[in-house]
Amino acid sequence: MKQKYQPHEIRLANEIAETLKDREAIPYYLSLTQKYHEAYLRQVLAKVMSIDETQIRKTRGALFTFLVNQKHGTHNTGA
């Protein structure tokens, strides 16, 4: 069964994917929009984008994923 996403969730997932240059991961970013508050995702995205690319071992997308999941229980929407 396909997951139904709200327009704001789709926009946010697309924005995250575009910012991180990681379009292949849109399904994953969509799932994050339902699991976490938008403000939290934007906070993590801003942090990732503020780090110099030479300081990132893998990719910005991988760092974003790591940071979002690092505090998985503290920003959950409860959905």
C-alpha positions in Angstrom: 0.0 0.0 0.0 1.3 3.4 -0.9 1.8 6.0 1.8 -0.3 9.1 1.5 1.7 12.3 2.1 0.5 15.8 2.7 1.5 18.6 0.3 3.7 20.3 2.9 5.5 17.0 3.6 6.2 16.5 -0.2 7.5 20.1 -0.4 9.8 19.6 2.6 11.1 16.3 1.4 11.9 17.8 -2.0 13.5 20.8 -0.4 15.7 18.5 1.7 16.6 16.4 -1.3 17.5 19.4 -3.5 19.5 21.1 -0.8 21.5 17.9 -0.1 21.7 17.1 -3.8 20.3 13.7 -3.0 17.2 13.2 -5.2 17.4 9.4 -5.0 16.6 9.5 -1.3 13.2 11.3 -1.7 11.2 8.3 -0.4 13.4 8.3 2.7 13.0 12.0 3.2 9.3 11.7 2.8 9.2 9.1 5.6 11.2 11.5 7.8 8.6 14.3 7.3 6.0 12.1 8.9 8.2 11.0 11.7 9.8 14.3 12.8 8.7 17.9 13.3 9.5 20.2 10.3 11.4 22.5 12.6 13.7 19.7 13.7 14.4 18.6 10.2 15.1 22.2 9.1 17.5 22.6 12.1 19.4 19.5 11.2 19.5 20.5 7.5 20.9 24.0 8.4 23.5 22.4 10.6 24.6 20.0 7.8 24.8 22.8 5.3 26.9 25.0 7.7 29.6 22.4 7.8 32.4 22.8 5.2 32.2 20.0 2.7 35.8 19.0 3.2 34.9 18.2 6.8 32.3 15.6 5.8 33.5 12.1 5.4 30.8 10.6 3.2 28.0 12.9 1.9 25.8 15.6 3.2 22.9 13.2 2.9 24.6 10.6 5.0 25.5 13.2 7.6 21.9 14.4 7.6 20.6 10.9 8.1 23.0 10.2 10.9 22.2 13.5 12.8 18.4 13.0 12.4 18.6 9.5 13.7 21.0 10.4 16.5 18.3 11.9 18.6 15.5 9.7 17.3 13.4 9.8 20.4 13.6 13.4 21.4 11.9 15.1 18.4 9.3 12.5 17.4 5.9 13.8 16.5 4.3 10.9 18.2 2.6 9.8 14.9 
